[in-house]
Amino acid sequence: MSDGNVMPNSTCPFCKYVMDRYSAVGDSGVKAKPGDVSCCMRCGSFLVFGADMQLRALTLDEMDDIRRSPIAKELERLQREIRRFHAMRN
């Protein structure tokens, strides 16, 4: 597993966790681009890469799009795993 790809420091708007790296599901080496969805690695909130490659909260329309997306179940699974991991550590 790699250390991930470097990105501009981004602060989760929900838990204030600062992230400076990202990785693709399965460490596939895919590079993020504006509009791609991510998850905060502390609270599991869904975020999106903005034009400046900083993570931001999703709009209501973006949330609706994700719910209808073919990757919705995978994102929800990832969110549960992140939250379970942090719950076990506390």
N, C-alpha and C positions, 0 to 999 in steps of 0.2 A: 504494500500500500504506500502511496506517495504522500508527501506532506500537503498536497493540494496545489492549486494554482493561486498565484498572488493576485489580489484585487485591492482597490483603494479601501482604506479603513471604512467600515460601515457599522453604524450603531443600530441595533434592533430597536424599532420604535416602541416595542412592547415591554421588553425586559432590560433594555439598555446594554446588552452584551455587545462588545466590539469584536467584529470579525475582520480578518485581513486575508483570508484564504477561502477557497471553495474547491469542491471536487464533484465530479459527475457521479451519478448513481453507478455503482459497480466499478468505480475508478476507471471508466472507459476512455479517459483522456479527452473527452469532449470539452471544448472551451465555451464558456458562457458568453451570451450576447444580450444586448438590451432586450427586455421583454421576457427573458427566461425566468422561470419560477425557481425559488430556493426555499430553504427552511432555516430558521435560526437554530443554531446548534445548542442553545441553552434552553429556550422555551418551546421550540418546535413551531413557532408561528410561520405561516406562509409569507414569503416576501418575494419581491420581483426586482430584477436588475434594471435600474434606470439607464438613461442615455449616457450618464457619466460612469456607469458600471458600479454605482453604489446601490446597496439594497434599500428598498423602501417598502412601506405597507402597500398592499394591493387595494385598488379601487373596488367598489361594489360590483362594477361590471366585470372586472378581472376575476373576482371571487366566483361570480356566476359562471364565467367561462371555464374556470378550473373544475367546478362541480360537474360540468358536462363533458369534460375532457377525458380521453381514453387513459390518461395517466392519473386520474383522480384517486383511484384505489391505491396506487403505488405511493402517491404523496401522503395519503392518510396513514398508510402503514409506516412510512418513514417518520411522520409526526408522532405516532404512538410509540415507536421505538426510542426516539429522542426523549420523550417525556418519561418513559419507563426507565431508561438508563439513569436519568437525573433523580427520579424518585428512589431508586435503589441506593444511590450514593448518599442520600440525605437521611 
